[in-house]
Amino acid sequence: MTANGSARRVLYLIACAAPPTRRIADGIRAAQTAGWDVCLILTPYAHRWLADEADGLRELTGHRVRHEYKLPDEPDVLPAADAVLVAPATFNTLNKWAAGIADTLALGPVTEAIGLRLPMVALPHLGAAQAAHPALGRSVAFLREAGVTVLLGGDGYHPERGDEVDAFPWATAVAALPPPGR
């Protein structure tokens, strides 16, 4: 039994509206193969992109796909997270996350995860012009100082590669998480 009361460790996979989101099932399967119980949370625009696939994604994960805050009197439908993976993480989400802005459901758990000291990995997907914006460097530095593994450059995402959706390194992101048996 894990700290959240489930038999398997729970990973919140938070996906933003970037081209690799069209292949989110690849990320889910990579995490499941590594032993995670995956709960999918989408930004509002990512939900718009995947609305027609919500039933299939629910079937794949075994959990309702979330994209908006629940009402205060509604029960939580997802188990508590043991770790968080934000992939693909957009320029907007990385900057809001670093600034502590939680104006969407996708940002709520990631801002809380810092305070809870949960293991967190971010795998960005953004263009070279956004990567060159000075706000991104500050945000990535802040997130790394706060304990987030940001896979930008190195073995992670390289903005100069562009929209190589099929080459998005889902396995690298999952491997950066602690093993779910820990």
Secondary structure, DSSP 8 states (H G I E B T S, - for coil): --TTSSSS-EEEEEE-SSGGGGGHHHHHHHHHHTT-EEEEEE-HHHHHHHGGGHHHHHHHHSS--B-S---TTS---S---SEEEEEEE-HHHHHHHHHT---STTHHHHHHHHHHT--EEEEE---HHHHTSHHHHHHHHHHHHTTEEE-BSTTSB-GGG---GGG--HHHHHHTS--TT-
